Amino acid sequence: MTTIGLRRMAPRDPAEGHRAASPLELLFDLVFVVAVGFAATNLHEIETEGHVSSAILSYAMVFFAIWWAWLNFTWFANSFDTDDWLYRIMTFVQMAGVLVLAAGVHAAMTEGDFTIPVIGYVVMRLALVAQWLRVAASSPRYRRTALRYAVGIVIVQALWVGMLALPDGSMPFVAPVLVLLEVLVPPIAEGTSETTPWHTHHIAERYALFTLIVLGEGLVASANAVIDGLAHADHMGPLLVLAAAGLVIVAGLWWIYFSREQHEHIRSLPTALVFGYGHYFVFAAAGAIPAGIEVAVSADAGEADLSHASVAATIAVPVALFVLAIWALALRPSLSVGWNTVVVVLAVLILASIGVPGASLVATALLVAAIVVVLEVAERRPGRRPLA
């Protein structure tokens, strides 16, 4: 330790015992949930107005910024969390960037104005650059990798800022290219240099905790349905059914996610990239489910300009996406061919439930519950397929 209280930013031991999420990491997650909540709220409002396609596209873009900044901090902290005062300050700067991004979510999703979100996003990313430069200065073994990260991130951030100067209407064409460049930075930095170490149990725990928090938004939406039901006695029955179905869905998705250990799937760089990137669909789907429940509440009150099928799709599509994503990432290797087929078929039936008149939400809840039963039965049957 130096005289100014800084620690050498050496990598954490990937075999460290009892490694758990730190209070700073937990606070960091909570700040991100603010942004996720804003995105879900605006998704609900835009979907209720009947603009489902544009709502999904803008939500996907905003959620990428939220998820990518969270993911990069999480993996960095897993490897190089020194918890000294400068590390904490840089983390707080990233939190400030999250709040700036959250402040611009409404304008981005309703008006296509991404100026504020880009500013907040760049703040988060440049704060991480400062952390990588500390690694380069402190750890000769990982200097090349750290510098590749720093240079790659800075270049892409400059391009994001440059995008703001382009003519209106160009963002849908330019943003996907910049997203691709963002996701290429880690494999380029790690793939040709010394790979940074990671603690598999800690990473799995961090993803699990964020999944818990995002799924918790669905419980809030179900509670809102109950509150609306109590306030409008003439709609109490349907709203209570909606709330109960929402609770079953959220509880079922929690059960599915935590039905198998996941740390075994992040042993190598390729598997870590698949696990990390694949969770975009898990998190984005979980974040969209509360919006769908709120849309159903609005539809019951006659406030949604949507068909029955469209209302059902706002819940069934993210639920099916969540199930299929976590099946592909964590469940598939532990199941036999037969059980894998059953899970996929049930997920497809969730999508098909969109066409069930008047009972699509209940059908979705029952199908999620059926997947839980399948996973529990498969877990207890002899001859379970071992992890690859």
TALIN-V30283 format. One record per residue. N is the residue number from 0. RES is the residue in three letters. PHI is phi in degrees with one decimal (* if undefined). OMEGA is omega in radians with two decimals (NA if undefined). NEAR is the number of other ideal C-beta (glycine too) atoms within 8 Angstrom. Layout:
N_RES_PHI_OMEGA_NEAR, N_RES_PHI_OMEGA_NEAR
This chain:
0_MET_*_-3.13_4, 1_THR_-86.6_-3.10_5, 2_THR_-69.8_3.14_3, 3_ILE_-97.6_3.01_4, 4_GLY_83.0_3.12_7, 5_LEU_-97.5_3.08_10, 6_ARG_-99.5_3.03_7, 7_ARG_-65.1_-3.06_7, 8_MET_-82.8_3.09_12, 9_ALA_-89.1_-3.12_8, 10_PRO_-68.3_3.05_10, 11_ARG_-72.7_3.13_12, 12_ASP_-72.3_-3.13_7, 13_PRO_-67.8_3.10_9, 14_ALA_-106.6_-3.11_5, 15_GLU_-58.2_-3.13_8, 16_GLY_-79.5_3.07_4, 17_HIS_56.6_3.11_4, 18_ARG_-73.9_-3.10_8, 19_ALA_-132.6_3.10_6, 20_ALA_-61.1_-3.13_8, 21_SER_-83.5_3.07_9, 22_PRO_-57.2_3.12_5, 23_LEU_-67.5_3.10_9, 24_GLU_-63.3_3.14_12, 25_LEU_-66.1_3.08_10, 26_LEU_-63.5_3.11_9, 27_PHE_-57.8_3.12_13, 28_ASP_-60.5_-3.11_12, 29_LEU_-63.4_3.10_9, 30_VAL_-64.4_3.12_11, 31_PHE_-67.1_3.13_13, 32_VAL_-63.4_3.05_11, 33_VAL_-58.7_3.14_11, 34_ALA_-65.7_3.11_14, 35_VAL_-61.9_3.12_14, 36_GLY_-62.1_3.09_9, 37_PHE_-62.6_3.13_11, 38_ALA_-63.6_3.14_15, 39_ALA_-65.5_3.13_13, 40_THR_-61.1_3.14_9, 41_ASN_-70.5_3.05_15, 42_LEU_-60.8_3.11_14, 43_HIS_-59.9_-3.09_14, 44_GLU_-63.3_-3.11_9, 45_ILE_-70.9_3.10_14, 46_GLU_-63.4_-3.13_17, 47_THR_-60.9_3.12_13, 48_GLU_-77.5_3.09_7, 49_GLY_96.8_-3.10_9, 50_HIS_-99.7_-3.01_8, 51_VAL_-67.0_-3.09_12, 52_SER_-62.2_-3.14_6, 53_SER_-66.4_3.11_8, 54_ALA_-63.5_-3.11_13, 55_ILE_-64.9_-3.11_9, 56_LEU_-65.3_-3.13_9, 57_SER_-68.0_3.09_14, 58_TYR_-63.9_-3.14_15, 59_ALA_-60.2_-3.12_9, 60_MET_-70.4_3.13_11, 61_VAL_-63.9_-3.11_13, 62_PHE_-67.3_3.09_14, 63_PHE_-59.3_-3.13_10, 64_ALA_-60.5_3.14_11, 65_ILE_-64.9_-3.07_14, 66_TRP_-65.2_-3.06_12, 67_TRP_-67.5_3.10_10, 68_ALA_-65.7_3.10_17, 69_TRP_-62.6_-3.09_12, 70_LEU_-59.9_-3.09_10, 71_ASN_-66.0_3.07_11, 72_PHE_-62.6_-3.07_13, 73_THR_-61.5_3.14_13, 74_TRP_-69.9_3.09_13, 75_PHE_-63.6_-3.12_11, 76_ALA_-63.2_3.11_11, 77_ASN_-60.8_-3.07_12, 78_SER_-96.0_-2.93_11, 79_PHE_-133.8_-3.14_13, 80_ASP_-74.8_3.10_10, 81_THR_-90.1_3.12_10, 82_ASP_57.5_3.01_8, 83_ASP_-87.5_-3.00_9, 84_TRP_-65.6_-3.13_7, 85_LEU_-71.4_3.08_8, 86_TYR_-60.2_3.14_13, 87_ARG_-64.6_-3.13_10, 88_ILE_-63.4_3.12_8, 89_MET_-63.0_3.08_12, 90_THR_-68.6_3.09_13, 91_PHE_-65.1_3.07_8, 92_VAL_-63.2_3.08_11, 93_GLN_-62.8_3.08_15, 94_MET_-62.2_3.10_11, 95_ALA_-61.4_3.08_9, 96_GLY_-62.1_3.09_16, 97_VAL_-60.6_-3.11_16, 98_LEU_-65.8_3.07_12, 99_VAL_-63.6_3.11_13, 100_LEU_-58.5_-3.13_18, 101_ALA_-60.1_-3.13_11, 102_ALA_-64.5_-3.12_8, 103_GLY_-99.4_-3.09_15, 104_VAL_-61.4_-3.09_14, 105_HIS_-61.7_-3.14_8, 106_ALA_-63.3_-3.13_11, 107_ALA_-65.9_-3.03_15, 108_MET_-83.1_-3.10_13, 109_THR_-102.1_-3.08_10, 110_GLU_-119.3_-3.11_5, 111_GLY_73.5_-3.14_8, 112_ASP_-96.0_-3.06_8, 113_PHE_-99.1_-3.07_13, 114_THR_-60.1_-3.11_9, 115_ILE_-64.9_3.10_13, 116_PRO_-58.5_3.13_14, 117_VAL_-65.6_3.11_12, 118_ILE_-61.2_3.13_11, 119_GLY_-62.3_-3.14_16, 120_TYR_-63.5_-3.13_13, 121_VAL_-64.6_3.07_12, 122_VAL_-58.6_3.13_13, 123_MET_-60.6_-3.05_15, 124_ARG_-70.7_3.14_14, 125_LEU_-71.3_3.05_11, 126_ALA_-62.8_3.09_13, 127_LEU_-70.0_3.06_15, 128_VAL_-57.8_3.12_12, 129_ALA_-59.2_3.11_9, 130_GLN_-66.5_3.12_13, 131_TRP_-65.3_3.10_14, 132_LEU_-67.6_3.04_10, 133_ARG_-63.5_3.10_12, 134_VAL_-61.7_3.14_13, 135_ALA_-60.4_-3.13_12, 136_ALA_-78.7_-3.01_6, 137_SER_-99.6_-2.97_8, 138_SER_-127.5_-3.13_12, 139_PRO_-55.1_-3.10_4, 140_ARG_-61.3_-3.08_5, 141_TYR_-108.1_-3.08_13, 142_ARG_-61.3_-3.10_10, 143_ARG_-62.7_3.12_8, 144_THR_-61.7_-3.11_13, 145_ALA_-62.2_3.14_13, 146_LEU_-67.4_3.08_10, 147_ARG_-63.0_3.07_13, 148_TYR_-59.6_-3.06_13, 149_ALA_-59.6_-3.11_12, 150_VAL_-65.5_-3.13_8, 151_GLY_-61.5_-3.13_12, 152_ILE_-63.7_-3.12_14, 153_VAL_-61.3_-3.14_10, 154_ILE_-60.6_-3.10_9, 155_VAL_-67.9_3.11_13, 156_GLN_-65.3_3.08_11, 157_ALA_-61.9_3.12_8, 158_LEU_-69.1_3.08_10, 159_TRP_-61.6_3.12_12, 160_VAL_-63.7_3.11_10, 161_GLY_-62.7_3.13_8, 162_MET_-59.9_-3.11_14, 163_LEU_-64.6_-3.13_9, 164_ALA_-86.9_-3.12_5, 165_LEU_-75.9_-3.13_8, 166_PRO_-61.6_3.08_4, 167_ASP_-57.1_3.13_4, 168_GLY_94.5_-3.12_5, 169_SER_-87.7_-3.06_9, 170_MET_-56.5_-3.13_10, 171_PRO_-61.1_-3.14_8, 172_PHE_-92.3_-3.08_7, 173_VAL_-84.7_-3.05_10, 174_ALA_-56.7_3.11_10, 175_PRO_-59.7_3.10_8, 176_VAL_-66.8_3.13_8, 177_LEU_-69.1_3.05_12, 178_VAL_-60.9_3.11_9, 179_LEU_-59.9_3.12_8, 180_LEU_-64.1_3.12_11, 181_GLU_-59.6_-3.05_9, 182_VAL_-73.4_3.09_9, 183_LEU_-83.2_-3.08_9, 184_VAL_-60.1_-3.13_13, 185_PRO_-60.2_3.14_11, 186_PRO_-63.9_3.09_9, 187_ILE_-70.0_-3.12_10, 188_ALA_-66.8_-3.07_12, 189_GLU_-86.4_-2.97_11, 190_GLY_-74.2_-3.09_8, 191_THR_-114.7_-3.11_6, 192_SER_-134.3_3.08_10, 193_GLU_-69.8_-3.11_7, 194_THR_-72.3_3.13_8, 195_THR_-67.3_-3.12_11, 196_PRO_-80.1_3.06_9, 197_TRP_-140.8_-3.13_12, 198_HIS_-97.3_-2.98_13, 199_THR_-61.3_-3.14_11, 200_HIS_-66.2_-3.14_8, 201_HIS_-66.4_3.11_12, 202_ILE_-61.6_3.13_15, 203_ALA_-60.7_3.11_12, 204_GLU_-65.6_-3.12_10, 205_ARG_-63.7_3.10_12, 206_TYR_-65.4_3.14_12, 207_ALA_-63.5_-3.13_11, 208_LEU_-64.3_3.14_11, 209_PHE_-69.0_3.06_13, 210_THR_-61.4_3.10_12, 211_LEU_-57.8_-3.08_9, 212_ILE_-65.7_-3.12_11, 213_VAL_-68.2_3.08_12, 214_LEU_-62.8_3.13_14, 215_GLY_-60.3_3.07_8, 216_GLU_-61.2_3.10_16, 217_GLY_-66.3_3.09_15, 218_LEU_-66.1_3.09_10, 219_VAL_-62.7_3.14_9, 220_ALA_-63.8_3.10_15, 221_SER_-64.7_3.09_15, 222_ALA_-63.4_3.10_9, 223_ASN_-62.2_3.10_11, 224_ALA_-64.5_3.10_16, 225_VAL_-64.3_-3.14_11, 226_ILE_-60.6_3.12_8, 227_ASP_-64.5_3.12_12, 228_GLY_-64.8_3.12_14, 229_LEU_-68.9_-3.13_8, 230_ALA_-80.3_-3.13_5, 231_HIS_-126.3_-3.03_10, 232_ALA_-58.9_-3.12_5, 233_ASP_-69.5_3.12_4, 234_HIS_-111.2_-2.99_11, 235_MET_-61.9_-3.09_10, 236_GLY_-56.9_-3.14_7, 237_PRO_-60.4_-3.11_9, 238_LEU_-71.7_3.09_15, 239_LEU_-67.9_3.05_11, 240_VAL_-62.8_3.12_10, 241_LEU_-60.5_3.14_15, 242_ALA_-63.1_-3.14_13, 243_ALA_-64.7_3.12_10, 244_ALA_-63.6_3.10_12, 245_GLY_-61.6_3.11_15, 246_LEU_-64.2_3.11_10, 247_VAL_-62.2_-3.14_12, 248_ILE_-63.0_-3.12_15, 249_VAL_-63.9_3.13_13, 250_ALA_-63.2_3.13_8, 251_GLY_-65.8_3.12_13, 252_LEU_-66.6_3.04_16, 253_TRP_-59.2_-3.11_10, 254_TRP_-60.9_-3.13_10, 255_ILE_-63.1_-3.10_15, 256_TYR_-61.9_-3.04_12, 257_PHE_-96.1_-3.12_7, 258_SER_-75.1_-3.14_10, 259_ARG_-137.1_3.01_8, 260_GLU_-66.7_-3.05_5, 261_GLN_-116.7_-3.06_12, 262_HIS_-64.8_-3.14_9, 263_GLU_-67.2_-3.06_8, 264_HIS_-91.1_-3.11_12, 265_ILE_-130.8_-3.10_13, 266_ARG_-82.9_-3.08_7, 267_SER_-122.4_-3.13_5, 268_LEU_-60.6_3.12_9, 269_PRO_-59.8_-3.13_6, 270_THR_-69.2_3.11_10, 271_ALA_-65.5_3.12_12, 272_LEU_-66.6_3.12_10, 273_VAL_-63.0_-3.14_10, 274_PHE_-62.1_-3.09_13, 275_GLY_-66.9_-3.11_10, 276_TYR_-70.2_-3.13_8, 277_GLY_-63.5_3.14_11, 278_HIS_-71.1_3.01_13, 279_TYR_-56.1_-3.09_10, 280_PHE_-70.4_3.08_11, 281_VAL_-63.9_-3.09_14, 282_PHE_-67.2_-3.11_14, 283_ALA_-63.2_3.11_14, 284_ALA_-65.3_3.13_13, 285_ALA_-60.8_3.13_15, 286_GLY_-69.2_-3.11_14, 287_ALA_-84.5_-3.09_14, 288_ILE_-60.4_3.09_19, 289_PRO_-58.1_3.11_13, 290_ALA_-62.3_3.12_16, 291_GLY_-64.5_3.10_13, 292_ILE_-62.7_3.12_16, 293_GLU_-66.2_3.07_12, 294_VAL_-62.1_3.12_16, 295_ALA_-62.7_3.08_14, 296_VAL_-62.6_3.13_14, 297_SER_-63.5_3.13_11, 298_ALA_-64.6_3.12_11, 299_ASP_-62.4_3.13_10, 300_ALA_-86.8_-3.14_9, 301_GLY_74.3_-3.07_5, 302_GLU_-107.5_-3.11_6, 303_ALA_-115.1_3.14_11, 304_ASP_-89.1_-3.05_5, 305_LEU_-138.8_3.03_13, 306_SER_-74.5_3.11_5, 307_HIS_-58.0_-3.11_9, 308_ALA_-63.4_3.14_8, 309_SER_-67.5_3.09_11, 310_VAL_-61.9_3.14_13, 311_ALA_-62.3_-3.10_15, 312_ALA_-65.6_-3.12_10, 313_THR_-64.7_3.07_16, 314_ILE_-104.9_-3.04_17, 315_ALA_-63.4_-3.10_14, 316_VAL_-64.7_3.11_11, 317_PRO_-64.6_3.10_14, 318_VAL_-64.2_3.13_15, 319_ALA_-63.8_3.12_12, 320_LEU_-63.0_3.11_11, 321_PHE_-59.0_-3.10_15, 322_VAL_-62.0_-3.10_16, 323_LEU_-66.7_-3.13_11, 324_ALA_-66.9_-3.10_13, 325_ILE_-73.2_3.02_12, 326_TRP_-62.7_-3.11_13, 327_ALA_-65.7_-3.06_8, 328_LEU_-82.2_-2.95_14, 329_ALA_-134.6_-3.03_11, 330_LEU_-86.5_-3.01_15, 331_ARG_-52.0_-3.09_9, 332_PRO_-64.7_-3.07_9, 333_SER_-94.7_-3.07_11, 334_LEU_-112.5_3.04_12, 335_SER_-72.7_3.13_9, 336_VAL_-58.9_-3.13_6, 337_GLY_-62.5_-3.14_6, 338_TRP_-67.2_3.07_10, 339_ASN_-59.6_3.14_12, 340_THR_-62.6_-3.13_8, 341_VAL_-61.7_-3.13_9, 342_VAL_-61.8_-3.13_15, 343_VAL_-64.6_3.13_10, 344_VAL_-62.1_3.12_8, 345_LEU_-64.0_3.09_13, 346_ALA_-64.7_3.10_13, 347_VAL_-66.1_3.10_9, 348_LEU_-64.8_3.05_9, 349_ILE_-59.5_3.09_15, 350_LEU_-64.2_-3.14_10, 351_ALA_-66.5_-3.13_8, 352_SER_-65.4_3.09_13, 353_ILE_-55.8_-3.09_11, 354_GLY_-88.5_3.14_8, 355_VAL_-83.2_-3.07_10, 356_PRO_-62.8_2.98_6, 357_GLY_75.2_-3.07_5, 358_ALA_-139.3_-3.06_7, 359_SER_-65.2_-3.12_15, 360_LEU_-67.4_3.10_13, 361_VAL_-64.0_3.11_9, 362_ALA_-62.1_3.10_11, 363_THR_-61.3_3.14_16, 364_ALA_-61.9_-3.14_14, 365_LEU_-65.5_3.13_9, 366_LEU_-68.9_3.06_12, 367_VAL_-62.6_3.10_16, 368_ALA_-61.6_3.12_10, 369_ALA_-64.1_3.11_9, 370_ILE_-64.2_3.09_14, 371_VAL_-59.5_-3.14_12, 372_VAL_-61.4_3.13_8, 373_VAL_-58.4_-3.11_12, 374_LEU_-66.2_3.11_14, 375_GLU_-68.6_3.11_9, 376_VAL_-65.0_3.13_8, 377_ALA_-61.8_3.14_12, 378_GLU_-64.9_-3.04_8, 379_ARG_-97.4_3.12_5, 380_ARG_-79.3_3.09_7, 381_PRO_-67.0_3.12_3, 382_GLY_79.4_3.11_5, 383_ARG_-58.1_-3.13_10, 384_ARG_-69.5_-3.14_7, 385_PRO_-72.2_3.08_5, 386_LEU_-62.9_3.11_6, 387_ALA_-73.2_NA_3
